[in-house]
Amino acid sequence: MSQPTADVVICGAGIAGIAAAYHLSVKHGLKNVILVDERAPMSLTSDKSTECYRNWWPGPGDAMVSLMNRSIDLLEELARQCDNRFNLNRRGYLYATADPNRIEDFKQAAEETEKLGAGPVRYHTGQPNDPPYVPTPPEGFEDQPTGTDLILDTGLIREHFPYLAEDVIAVAHARRCGWFSGQQLGMVMLEQAQAHGAQLVQGRVEDMKLTKGRVDSIGVSQNGSEEVISTPLFVNAAGPFAPHVGRLMGLDLPIIHELHIKWHFNDHLGIVPREAPMVIWADPQKLVWSDEEREFLAESDDTRWLLEEFPAGVHTRPEGIGESPMILLVWAYHLDPVEPIVPPPIDPDFPEVVLRGITRVIPGLAAYLDHMPKPNIDGGYYTKTRENRPLVGPLPVEGAYLIGALSGYGLMAAPAAGELLAAHIMGDSLPSYAPAFELGRYEDPVYQELLENWGESGQL
């Protein structure tokens, strides 16, 4: 029998691999694109996401804002084409603080993202000449503001967000942000790619043959046997296993992994309004415990950490559409790099920790502390570079490419990242932000110096 051939073999059928296949087959007309994955599409980490998107990305540089603006453009185009099958909304991200010292941080972040292209800042201070604050509709994304509404008028905060803690003194409502069904987005792109000739092969990439330093063929294990696919082009889109696939080519990729867990439960008391944006607490905090609980926790090294200060960033949003009573809660308070394990280990303390944390910004949720809701928890890995910027472009092996290190923003970035990867492969003109995401950036002495003073991208 003749050896199967492919124009491109893509390892990984998560959102990154699917987006790459979509752009290569649908937008560029390649008829023989093969996606290889041992699991069902979108089932490793892509279905573990909070499914949100944002163009709120303080620098350095405008590369992330530009990438995300382009990706959101593509998300909106796809939503229009499929009658918004993946339920794209633009409710925004609502950063909240009770710390007067954080107000200046809010201002700087909002003004910086404005300069980088995320949209204008509108200040709401309670003065007669303030611009009007336009609330977000629960559904849809058309004809909505961009930029940021920085609300310093506590009366306006109480009017529109009465469920927030009474001591909240400022909120930054980033507007070209929201969420969608990631699974449906992936299926929309995959179905279109398959309609244009792309194939999905269930198997595991085990081997790669190079001829004179160039990709020649890929070995795929299927049910105990190996099939060899002849191809001149290979894409590593293996998510948390991208470093493993890189080693098949003798490459050590600069990628680390963090375990992130999410919890959703039935908010049957209706504490979080169904029309709420995603609410993010911007202040570090210590969890509230009774004197008896504090004494008990202090007795053991295994529990003493629960008395320490936790980082900012606990957040929640309504889950589902319509009158769904579900809410989603996330807090990345363990950020030590780990090796990916499938399925990932789940911290048994996570439900209570995240619930106690979110009550700092939405006190009404404390009603669930006495009778903890049924834990419905899953988790996945943020596969990232040290500076939290993706890797999209060619690898040092001729014919090999990488789309990965998409961290916790894979779903939102995938449409533009897949487009960028396809432009690299097809030799198209590249957008101005392309060099910022290439592996070769680490060979630039200027970039190396920048890394030494790099903050966490996209944080206040």
DASUL-V339782 format. One line per field, one symbol per residue. ss: DSSP state (A for helix, B for strand, O for the rest). psi: psi as a letter, one per 40 degrees, with the letter a starting at -180 (. if undefined). A space follows every 10 residues. Layout:
ss: ???
psi: ???
This chain:
ss: OOOOBBOBBB BOOOAAAAAA AAAAAAAOOO OOBBBBBOOO OOOOOAAAOO OBBBOOOOOO OOAAAAAAAA AAAAAAAAAA AOOOOOOOOO OOBBBBBOOO OAAAAAAAAA AAAAAOOOOO BBBBOOOOOO OOOOOOOOOO OOOOOOOBBB BOOAAAAAAA OOOOOOOOOB BBBBOOBBBO OAAAAAAAAA AAAAAOOOBB BBOBBBBBBB BOOBBBBBBB BBOOBBBBBB BOOBBBOOAA AAAAAAAOOO OOOOOBBBBB BBBBBBOOOO OOOOOOOBBB BOOOBBOOOO AAAAAAAOOO OOOAAAAOBB OOOOBBBBOO OOOOOBBBBB OOOOOOOOOO OOOOOOOOOA AAAAAAAAOO OOAAAAAAOO OOOOOOBBBB BBBBOOOOOO BBBBOOOBOB BBBBOOAAAA AAAAAAAAAA AAAAAAOOOO OOOAAAAOAA AAAOAAAAAA AOOOOOOOOO
psi: iihiiidhhh hhfadddddd dddddddeeh eghhhhheii ifecddeeie fiiieggiai iedddddddd dddddddddd dfffdefhif dihhhiiehd eedddddddd dddddeeeii hhhheeidei iihhihidii eifiiaahhh hehddddddd geeiidehei ihghdgiaii hddddddddd dddddeeiih hhihhdihhi hfeihdihhh hhfeihhhhh iehhhhfebe edddddddef hhighihhhh iihiihgeef dhideiahhh heiiihihii dddddddedi ddeddeeihi iiehiiiiia ibeheiihhi hgehehiihh hhiiihhded dddddddded dgddeededd ghihhgiiia hhhiidefii hhaiiehhei ihhafebefd ddeddddddd dddddefiii ideddeeide deehdddddd defhihhei.
